[in-house]
């Protein structure tokens, strides 16, 4: 396990005088397909296909004999909104995730876990971390949840529990967090 130089530089500006930077890292760059992303992509495909098929049928006028088609000017914009939402689920959410990971940095100090994005810095005192969990892939990348996750939040934008997402050497960082929590608890308990 090593410190990412870019992340270390960013995190050094966040470290207080009474703490030491133990680890700094970044999420894996580029496209990453998680189980939630895979599900949402498949759902987005279905979401997009149905209104797109309806719009194409309206535009071509292919309806049963004697059946009158609803006006394209009325149904077109309505179906267009559904198509745009589906395209976001298919492609847009992946673009947003890549951009977000590109601007995210993580840090672990002797006192806190830090998540810094281009918009905000969140700090989580180690003594308050009650539930941390690790989800790891075979290649060593993984996600460390810093709080109990809300199952429904995975489908909502910016609604998930704080975490170090898709980091390399996740198990080693997880163990380092556990050691830092124990050390923090011992130093505040004495």
Order of alpha helices (4+ residues) and beta strands (2+ residues): alpha-beta-alpha-alpha-alpha-beta-beta-beta-beta-beta-beta-alpha
